[in-house]
Amino acid sequence: MMKDYDVVVLGTGAAGFTAAIAAHEQGARVAIFEKWDKVGGTSAWSGGQVWIPNNRQMRELGKDDSYDQAVTYLMSMSNGLIDQDLAEAFVEAGPKMVEFIEGVSPVKFQCVPDFPDYHPEQPGGKPGGGRTLECPPFSFYELGDWRDKVTISPYWPNMHVTVGETTLCQAVPQDLPEEVKKSRKQNDERGLGQALIARLLRGCLDRGIEPQVNCRAVELVMKDGGVAGLILEGPDGRFEVSTRNVVLATGGFDWNEDFKTAFLRGPLDTSVAVPTNTGDGLKMAMKVGASLGNMREAWWMPIVEGPVNSAGKVLFTSERTFPGSIMVNRQGKRFTNEAANYNAFGAAFHEQDPISCSYVNRPAWVLFNQNFYDKWGFAQGRGSIPAGGRAPDWITSGETLDELAAKLGIPEGALGATVERWNANVAKGSDPDFRRGESWYDRWWGDPWNKGKPEATLGPIEGGPYYAVEVKSGAIGTKGGPKTDTVARVLDLDKKPIPGLYAAGNVMASPMGMTYGGGGGTLGPGMVFGWLAGMDAGMRKNA
């Protein structure tokens, strides 16, 4: 007998879980399906931050914000790619989503202390932070039999901390007290994306909504122009469910080579998203006539590949910002502000040479020396200081800059000239070429003992041995998909809602356009539009 639900949610990331809880609170009978054998998606692999302007928590800390400032900030970075109606809907609904989800589930949010927006000098930007929220650690023992069914991130070496407790977000890094670390491990209290997903999962389980894993949605069943059901592939083969409302929360298409080639504005060599992000939701929406938007964009992230963790890659967010490192292209020249936020940094990989038709800054390498390695290490995990010695063999080395250049195929003398200019500018306390160290964001990263100063990211490269590691064009997810209205209803080619079809998270055309507002700029909109979708779909159950 075919199962019947009022609302079906596809995907168990933050957007999907939020949609499921919201729909249930409207009295709907809800099912949630997950393609993988574990739940959480890329949300569980993330730092777990959500970017919500004008939130209650920041006001409680005495930080100023407003609806108008937030909308002004987003639209100042639009470049014509942000739908102002969606931006306004996100800013308006964000605090309401936070109040709702905190009121009906174990989800609790707190401000990440003073973490600045990613473009804090833009109109409406917040150099002093407050818009980035995170969850306190949560005991996975509270999940019962679901404790081991949440996918674990390979990118955070210590999942028993929060972002605010890592070197990412402290003025001077301080280790947690031993009794706190011991207690968290004993109670399996996890932070970061693990905490966010576990709290949302518990909220679903408390409502009797158990995710059905190993179930991949393959086709929407339509009747009279609206959703009537869904076909899925499960462990026992294909099956169909009856529903008039489907929320797509299936993630992006960063592991679909055909879609990447067809849509993205530049190369995407690799991704740190879960491998199930193959564009299933996008394909289903296209088949029923959805209008698409923002397809050229991704949440860009420079990535280093190597034997650094179980995934063989690392999100390259820290070493490139430390003083004493620069990045160079195949001509041995610097090509961007190395300390810029990772999404903005991604655009540097897309610059083309109109003569050769090649990408100017591919390949690219981060360059540093032994002094840097002795102090900071490389891809060792947040806050790790190595014992010293030479870098491992997978990192290219040379006793001189010319020796290193020869190994990389860079013209002789180019690295020397670049480093000489860099050192001379550092001695003057500025970077006239790419303005590194001018933004408050630049000064937030880098050397935590010089936070707030140009010296946090400006430092000389003097003396060998020298090292270089290739940096690739990557992403934490794509951000294009079906266009939606302000309550997350998918629109057709005539800009009319397709009855019963919703989208949220990285499967939808992101309301952020090409930009990234601040820490949590992916999960924040995902949860907000997941909430809007769930609320509307839940209220529509008897329509």
Residue pairs with C-beta under 8 A, 6 or more apart in sequence:
2 229
2 240
2 241
2 242
3 31
3 241
3 242
4 29
4 241
4 242
4 243
5 28
5 29
5 30
5 31
5 241
5 242
5 243
6 23
6 28
6 29
6 30
6 243
6 244
6 245
6 537
6 538
6 541
7 19
7 20
7 23
7 28
7 29
7 30
7 31
7 243
7 245
7 246
7 247
7 534
7 537
7 538
7 541
8 30
8 31
8 32
8 33
8 230
8 241
8 243
8 245
8 246
8 247
9 16
9 19
9 20
9 23
9 30
9 31
9 32
9 33
9 246
9 247
9 249
9 534
10 16
10 32
10 33
10 217
10 230
10 246
10 247
10 248
10 249
10 250
10 280
10 281
11 32
11 33
11 34
11 35
11 41
11 248
11 249
11 250
11 251
11 281
11 505
11 507
12 32
12 34
12 39
12 40
12 41
12 197
12 201
12 211
13 40
13 41
13 42
13 43
13 44
13 197
13 249
13 251
13 505
13 526
14 43
14 50
14 196
14 197
14 200
14 505
14 523
14 526
14 527
14 530
15 43
15 249
15 504
15 505
15 523
15 526
15 527
15 529
15 530
16 32
16 41
16 247
16 249
16 504
16 505
16 530
17 32
17 197
17 200
17 201
17 203
17 204
17 530
18 97
18 101
18 200
18 504
18 526
18 527
18 530
18 531
18 534
19 247
19 249
19 502
19 504
19 530
19 531
19 533
19 534
19 537
20 30
20 32
20 204
20 209
20 247
20 534
21 101
21 104
21 105
21 200
21 203
21 204
21 207
21 209
21 534
22 100
22 530
22 531
22 533
22 534
22 535
22 538
23 30
23 245
23 247
23 534
23 535
23 537
23 538
24 30
24 207
24 209
24 534
24 538
25 100
25 104
25 534
25 535
25 538
26 534
26 535
26 537
26 538
26 539
26 541
27 538
27 541
28 245
28 537
28 538
28 541
29 541
30 207
30 209
30 538
31 209
31 212
31 241
31 243
32 204
32 209
32 211
32 212
33 211
33 212
33 215
33 217
33 232
34 41
34 211
34 212
34 213
34 214
34 215
35 214
35 215
35 216
35 217
35 250
35 276
35 280
36 151
36 213
36 214
36 274
36 276
37 213
37 214
38 149
38 150
38 151
38 213
39 146
39 149
39 150
39 151
39 197
39 201
39 211
39 213
40 150
40 151
40 193
40 194
40 197
40 201
41 151
41 251
41 274
41 276
41 277
42 251
42 272
42 273
42 274
42 277
42 476
42 477
42 506
43 193
43 196
43 197
43 523
43 526
44 150
44 151
44 152
44 153
44 193
44 194
44 196
44 197
45 151
45 152
45 153
45 154
45 155
45 193
45 272
45 273
45 274
46 153
46 192
46 193
46 476
46 522
46 523
47 134
47 156
47 163
47 168
47 192
47 193
47 519
47 520
48 134
48 135
48 162
48 163
48 191
48 192
48 193
48 194
48 195
48 196
48 197
48 523
49 112
49 132
49 133
49 134
49 163
49 519
49 520
49 523
49 524
50 109
50 132
50 133
50 134
50 196
50 520
50 523
50 524
50 527
51 131
51 132
51 133
51 517
51 518
51 519
51 520
51 521
51 523
51 524
51 525
52 94
52 95
52 97
52 98
52 109
52 131
52 133
52 520
52 524
52 528
53 65
53 67
53 69
53 70
53 73
53 91
53 94
53 131
53 517
54 65
54 66
54 67
54 69
54 70
54 91
54 94
54 95
54 131
55 65
55 94
55 95
55 98
55 109
55 111
55 130
55 131
55 133
56 95
56 98
56 99
57 98
57 109
57 110
57 111
57 130
57 133
58 65
58 111
58 129
58 130
58 131
59 65
61 111
61 130
63 111
63 126
63 128
63 129
63 130
65 126
65 130
65 131
67 91
67 92
68 124
69 124
70 91
70 124
70 131
71 84
71 87
71 88
71 91
71 124
72 123
72 124
73 117
73 119
73 122
73 123
73 124
73 125
73 126
73 517
74 82
74 87
74 91
74 124
74 512
74 515
74 517
75 82
75 84
75 87
76 122
76 123
76 124
77 119
77 122
77 513
77 514
77 515
78 84
78 87
78 513
78 515
79 513
79 514
79 515
81 294
81 297
81 513
81 514
82 511
82 512
82 513
82 515
83 293
83 511
85 485
85 486
86 484
86 486
86 511
87 511
88 486
89 486
89 487
89 511
89 532
90 511
90 524
90 525
90 528
90 529
93 528
93 531
93 532
94 524
94 528
96 531
97 527
97 528
97 531
97 532
98 109
98 133
100 531
101 107
101 200
101 203
101 527
101 531
102 108
102 109
104 203
105 199
105 200
105 202
105 203
105 206
106 138
106 142
106 199
106 202
106 203
107 135
107 196
107 199
107 200
107 203
108 135
108 136
108 199
109 133
109 134
109 135
110 133
110 134
110 135
110 136
110 164
111 129
111 130
111 132
111 133
112 129
112 132
112 133
112 134
112 162
112 163
112 164
112 169
112 519
113 129
113 164
113 169
113 170
114 128
114 129
114 130
114 169
114 171
115 129
115 132
115 163
115 164
115 169
115 444
115 518
115 519
116 125
116 126
116 127
116 128
116 129
116 440
116 441
116 444
116 518
117 125
117 126
117 127
117 129
117 131
117 441
117 517
117 518
118 341
118 343
118 344
118 441
118 515
118 516
118 517
118 518
118 519
118 521
119 125
119 341
119 344
119 439
119 441
119 515
119 517
120 126
120 127
120 439
120 440
120 441
121 127
121 439
121 440
126 518
127 440
129 518
131 517
131 518
131 520
132 518
132 519
132 520
133 520
134 162
134 163
134 164
134 191
134 192
134 195
134 196
134 520
135 162
135 191
135 195
135 196
135 199
136 162
136 191
136 195
137 160
137 161
137 162
137 184
137 189
137 190
137 191
137 195
138 189
138 190
138 191
138 194
138 195
138 198
138 199
138 202
139 187
139 188
139 189
140 147
140 150
140 188
140 189
140 190
140 194
140 198
141 147
141 187
141 188
142 198
142 202
143 149
143 150
143 198
143 201
143 202
143 205
144 205
146 201
146 205
147 188
149 213
150 194
150 197
150 198
150 201
151 274
152 159
152 194
153 159
153 192
153 193
153 194
154 309
154 310
154 311
155 272
155 309
155 311
155 314
155 315
156 192
156 193
156 382
157 309
157 381
157 382
158 381
158 382
159 190
159 191
159 192
159 194
160 181
160 184
160 185
160 189
160 190
160 191
161 176
161 191
161 192
162 191
162 192
162 195
163 169
163 191
163 192
163 519
164 170
165 176
165 191
166 173
166 382
166 383
167 173
167 318
167 382
167 383
167 448
168 317
168 318
168 382
170 448
171 448
171 451
172 448
172 449
172 451
173 383
173 448
175 383
183 189
184 190
190 198
196 523
201 211
204 210
204 211
212 234
214 234
214 235
215 232
215 233
215 234
216 232
216 233
216 234
216 280
217 230
217 231
217 232
217 250
217 280
217 281
217 284
218 231
218 232
218 233
218 238
218 280
218 284
219 230
219 231
219 284
219 287
220 227
220 229
220 230
220 231
220 246
220 284
220 287
220 288
220 501
221 227
221 228
221 229
221 230
221 231
221 240
222 228
222 288
225 498
225 499
226 244
226 498
226 499
226 500
226 501
227 243
227 244
227 245
227 246
227 498
227 499
227 500
227 501
228 242
228 243
228 244
228 500
229 240
229 241
229 242
229 243
230 240
230 241
230 243
230 246
231 238
231 239
231 240
232 238
232 239
232 240
232 241
243 500
244 499
244 500
244 540
244 541
244 543
245 500
245 501
245 502
245 537
245 540
245 541
246 500
246 501
246 502
247 488
247 502
247 503
247 504
247 530
247 533
247 534
247 537
248 281
248 284
248 285
248 481
248 482
248 490
248 501
248 502
248 503
248 504
248 507
248 508
249 281
249 503
249 504
249 505
249 507
249 526
249 530
250 277
250 280
250 281
250 282
250 505
250 507
251 273
251 274
251 276
251 277
251 281
251 477
251 505
251 506
251 507
252 273
252 277
252 279
252 282
252 298
252 477
252 478
252 479
252 480
252 481
252 506
252 507
253 259
253 260
253 263
253 277
253 278
253 279
253 282
253 478
254 260
254 268
254 271
254 273
254 277
254 298
254 475
254 477
254 478
255 271
255 273
255 275
255 276
255 277
255 278
256 277
256 278
256 279
259 279
259 282
260 268
260 478
263 295
263 296
263 478
263 480
264 295
264 296
264 297
264 298
264 478
265 296
265 297
265 350
266 346
266 347
266 349
266 350
266 359
266 473
267 349
267 350
267 359
267 362
267 473
268 298
268 473
268 474
268 475
268 478
269 303
269 472
269 473
269 474
270 303
270 305
270 313
270 472
270 474
271 277
271 474
271 475
271 476
271 477
272 301
272 303
272 311
272 313
272 315
272 474
272 475
272 476
273 475
273 476
273 477
273 506
277 477
277 478
277 506
281 481
281 482
281 503
281 507
282 292
282 481
282 482
282 507
285 292
285 481
285 482
285 490
285 501
285 503
285 507
286 292
286 482
288 498
288 501
289 492
289 493
289 498
290 482
290 483
290 490
290 491
290 492
290 493
290 498
290 501
291 482
291 483
291 491
291 492
291 493
291 495
292 480
292 481
292 482
292 483
292 509
293 480
293 481
293 482
293 483
293 509
294 479
294 480
294 481
294 509
294 510
294 513
294 514
295 480
295 481
295 509
296 480
296 514
297 478
297 479
297 480
297 510
297 513
297 514
298 346
298 475
298 477
298 478
298 479
298 480
299 343
299 475
299 476
299 477
299 478
299 479
299 506
299 516
299 521
299 522
300 342
300 343
300 344
300 345
300 346
300 347
300 349
300 473
300 474
300 475
301 315
301 316
301 317
301 342
301 343
301 346
301 474
301 475
301 476
302 316
302 317
302 320
302 342
302 345
302 346
302 349
302 471
302 472
302 473
302 474
303 313
303 314
303 315
303 316
303 471
303 472
303 473
303 474
304 313
304 314
304 316
304 366
304 379
304 469
304 470
304 471
304 472
305 312
305 313
305 470
305 472
306 312
306 313
306 314
306 379
306 394
306 395
306 469
307 392
307 394
308 314
308 379
313 474
314 379
315 342
315 476
316 342
316 366
316 471
317 342
317 445
318 382
318 445
319 325
319 366
319 368
319 376
319 378
319 379
320 327
320 338
320 339
320 366
320 471
321 338
321 339
321 442
321 445
321 446
321 456
321 457
322 372
322 376
322 446
322 447
322 457
322 459
323 426
323 446
323 447
323 450
323 455
323 456
323 457
323 458
323 459
323 460
324 368
324 369
324 371
324 372
324 375
324 376
324 459
324 460
324 461
325 338
325 366
325 367
325 368
325 372
325 459
325 461
326 334
326 338
326 366
326 367
326 418
326 419
326 422
326 461
327 334
327 335
327 336
327 338
327 364
327 365
327 366
327 367
327 471
328 334
328 335
328 364
328 365
328 367
328 410
328 414
328 415
328 418
329 335
329 360
329 361
329 362
329 363
329 364
330 361
330 362
330 363
330 364
330 408
330 409
330 410
331 410
331 411
331 414
332 405
332 410
332 411
332 414
332 415
332 417
332 418
333 414
333 418
334 418
334 422
334 433
334 434
335 348
335 351
335 360
335 361
335 364
336 345
336 348
336 361
336 434
337 345
337 431
337 434
337 435
337 436
337 442
338 345
338 366
338 434
338 436
338 457
339 436
339 437
339 439
339 441
339 442
339 445
339 446
339 457
340 436
340 439
340 441
340 442
341 441
341 516
342 516
343 515
343 516
343 521
344 515
344 516
346 473
346 474
346 475
348 361
348 364
349 359
349 361
349 362
349 364
349 473
350 359
350 473
351 359
351 360
351 361
352 358
352 359
352 360
353 359
353 360
362 473
363 470
364 470
364 471
365 396
365 408
365 468
365 469
365 470
365 471
366 468
366 469
366 471
367 404
367 415
367 419
367 461
367 466
367 467
367 468
368 378
368 461
368 466
368 467
369 461
369 462
369 463
369 464
369 465
369 466
369 467
370 390
370 463
370 464
370 465
370 466
370 467
371 462
371 463
372 461
372 467
373 386
373 391
373 467
374 386
374 388
375 385
376 385
377 384
377 385
377 386
378 391
378 395
378 467
378 469
380 386
390 397
390 465
391 397
391 467
395 467
395 468
395 469
396 404
396 407
396 408
396 467
396 468
396 469
397 404
397 465
397 466
397 467
397 468
398 404
398 405
398 406
398 407
398 464
398 465
398 466
399 464
399 465
399 466
400 464
400 466
401 415
401 416
401 419
401 464
401 466
402 412
402 413
402 415
402 416
403 466
404 415
404 466
404 467
404 468
405 411
405 412
405 413
405 414
405 415
406 412
407 468
408 468
415 466
419 461
421 433
422 460
422 461
423 460
423 461
423 462
425 431
425 432
425 433
426 458
426 459
426 460
427 460
429 454
429 458
430 437
430 438
430 454
430 458
431 437
431 438
431 458
436 442
436 457
436 458
437 443
437 454
437 456
437 457
437 458
438 454
440 452
442 456
442 457
443 451
443 452
443 453
443 454
443 456
443 457
444 451
444 452
444 456
445 456
445 457
446 456
446 457
447 455
447 456
447 457
447 459
448 456
450 456
476 522
477 506
477 522
478 506
479 506
479 509
479 510
479 512
479 522
480 509
480 510
481 503
481 506
481 507
481 508
481 509
481 510
482 490
482 491
482 501
482 503
482 507
482 508
482 509
483 490
483 491
483 495
483 508
483 509
484 490
484 491
484 502
484 503
484 508
484 509
484 529
485 491
485 497
486 532
487 532
487 533
487 535
487 536
488 502
488 503
488 504
488 508
488 529
488 530
488 532
488 533
488 536
489 497
489 498
489 501
489 502
489 533
489 536
490 497
490 498
490 501
490 502
490 503
490 508
491 497
491 498
492 498
500 537
500 540
502 533
502 536
502 537
503 529
503 533
504 526
504 529
504 530
504 532
504 533
505 525
505 526
505 529
505 530
506 522
506 526
508 529
510 525
511 525
511 529
512 521
512 525
516 522
517 524
